């Protein structure tokens, strides 16, 4: 079986194509033929081993990378029978790593039935980005005002749609090239961050989802209602500390900001399959439609990593591994 393997930190060029043993499912696992995956900032941070501070903290990257396959989003078809899934079932999952391979053994507890109205390519966009967006919106109620800062990327495009599905009124922040896209997803008011500072707009929100970073929690509190929630998701990339520094600073500032500050962490979520089940219901009733910027074949996986890292993707970057028979 062919796989793109990480053996060192570095650029996508450091990844090597290797023949690896075909996987065999263990207890509680099924074999899945992968038809599509997608690329996330989480993946290229792991590839680079950046920010460097994450190599030192417990639960971070480690001083040397774990040898294996990067990538956490999976959409495919079950090959071997389990207790919950049968051969031929279309499934998707958020894995710790290892998704971009021809076959993957997956614990059944991580798998969820794929949204029936989506292709494998569309479903592969959802695990990391849409789970993060849904966790960010816990507590949103009809009539709430929600601001999504960084609304044109993977998490942001899902967050705008999900917030609207919850009955919230959604404002969004993005670059000028993406204003029409974000408005088409349901944002009532869109701020071009090149020409306006959303923290000085005079508008106030019950939730601020900070995907892009760039503004401190102390600046954002100007637009938060009393009792409002600031959700730390990401921030500008850096070699040494960012975006981890931005997120940690937001959490540290929480007790002093007189507003609730929380972290949306899809990796640490213990009920990934259940959350994916919720997202499938949103997709099947038409409340969520994945936005796909580019699609790459499996052989161009390194190029997909490079394009995602450049930071200009609208929505998601998908990698296909084959067409279901």
PyMOL commands that set and color helices and strands:
alter all, ss='L'
color gray80, all
select helices_A, chain A and resi 12-14+41-48+52-55+108-110+120-123+127-136+154-165+176-184+198-200+217-223+244-257+272-284+298-310
alter helices_A, ss='H'
color red, helices_A
select strands_A, chain A and resi 2-6+16-19+29-39+68-69+73-78+90-94+103-107+111-113+145-149+169-174+189-192+205-210+224-232+260-263+292-297+316-320
alter strands_A, ss='S'
color yellow, strands_A
deselect
rebuild
show_as cartoon
